[in-house]
Amino acid sequence: MAVEIPPLIKPSNFRQRATLGGECLAEFLGTFVLIAFGTGVVAMAVAALPGSGRTAGPTTFFISSGDWLLITWGWAMAVVFGVYVAGGVSGAHINPAVTLAFAVRRKFAWAKVLPYMGSQLAGAFVGAALVYWVYGDAINAFDAAMKGPKTNGHTLASFSIFGTFPAPYFHGGIWGPLLDQIVGTAFLVMFIVAVVDLRNTAVKANLGPLIIGFAVAAIGMSYGANAGYAINPARDLGPRLLTWAAGWGDLAMPGSLSGAFSAYWWIPIVGPLIGGVIGVLLYDLFIGDVLHIRAQRAVPQEVGDTRPEKGTDEP
């Protein structure tokens, strides 16, 4: 709306909100939206729909691979609206892996890295707390009806609403899930920098969040089952801390299940941080540098035309 909206707080107060403080508030709220809707859609699929009588039984979920689409598109829309909410103030990183990658290659101020990451983690924790508050009854009913190993009355299935863990075929190994997180996040950051790069075939600014959401859906559909496609340290650690405080015990921190996996909590943190840097480096090596050289020539070149221009061989 093209109307002037008066501020809730007088301009003379909280002036720091116009600088880093305001950006951190935006990162907090954007990540809060991301987790509130991302974990919210998993709570719907795992606990709320079965418990409401809308599936074959109170513990019946994911009866076919197509059900995974509910999760992937739910997370995609969570990213879309998280970016729309915060993008105009902070750039809507809403992901420590993006923040680190931008600091490495996009001249994002290193002094802002830790404040951004702290805000993202806090937003993720509060977003998960909201989902637990709203869906607590459904989750408790699901855990009570569920058979199998339980930790303080909670199951691994209900933990999956909030945190990630490796598939059984990794047999508790760390290298497969770690590689999965590196690869998934590398693709995510590569797609993000491609979408926002005005030198490339960039989308209109107001459609950028939607395309980034599509990228998250694509990653979830292609790489989601290995380890839950956290691809975001705050997305996993914030809800993981919430579930640890709420009673999921070792399932949450350190992320252990006897005979399945142990001390898993660090993999969705380290893997995405590494993958994000790799993704931005790969984009710049294969695409960004080419676009930079073309811009230096100041001569428009047809897309796909690789013939060198005369007099442009000099550095």
Phi, psi and omega in degrees: 000130183271055177232153179278124181255119182293145180289152176287331182246136181302140181304333182288343181259147175054049180298336180295345178295342179277352182241227184299324179301317178293323178295321179293322175299319179295318178296321177299310184291320179298318179289325174302313178297316179306310185283324180300322180269328179291306177289336177296319180291327176290322176298322176300311185292318188276315189245315189288312180297313176299316183291338181273002179084013182265004173233182185293341180195170185291348178235017183267116175210159182053056179279352176209160182296334179296336178297337178298335180297327177301318181291312185296318180286329176296314177294324178299314180292328177298319178294316181306308185282333172297319179289319178299322182293315190257348191302322184289344182255308188249353189088353175053060171295313182041031183194117179302330179294323177291317179301314180296316180298320179292327177291324181289319190233353184239022175058027172288134188298127179298331180295340181267350189298305182294318175301319177298313182297319178297320178294320179296317179296317179297317178298321179294319179297314182291323176299318177294322178297322177297315179297319179295323178294315183288320187254013183305317181295317179295319180294316180295320178295320179296313181296323179294324182278340185283137175264165177109184182300138178227148176241112184054036179084357182254154182248164176297326180297318179288330175296329181297343174299325189251316186242176181245161178202161185281154176291154183300332184290354173276348176054038177080001180288157183260333190289323178297307177298323180296316177298320179301316181290324177295313183294312182299317181286327175300316177296316181302308183292322176302315180293320181298312183291331176292319182293322185268357181280106183292344177283339182265195178278061185293145176281167174301147187304322184282353176257354180306311180301324180295316180293323176296322174298319176300321179299317179296320177297317180298318179295318179297322180288328185265331186226015189285326190286335184302313185209022175082007179038061175300308179042029184191108182303320181291322180302324181269314187291320180301304176297328179297317178294324178296315181292326176299316179291332184272358172117005179282353172058228185296337176301326181270302180227120011272013181085062184229141172222123185306128178078000184239303179200159181216144177048050185277347193304329186279339185295315177288001174260305184291315182304308178298323180296319177292313183297322180298317179294318178299318181299315181289326177293318179296318179298314182292324180293315186269332186237307186302317180294323177297315179296324179295316180296318179297321179293324178295327179293334181059026178236119180302137178234134182296138179300129180091352180272112184257006180290130182290146174280148178293136176079015182245015180279346180288151178293000000 
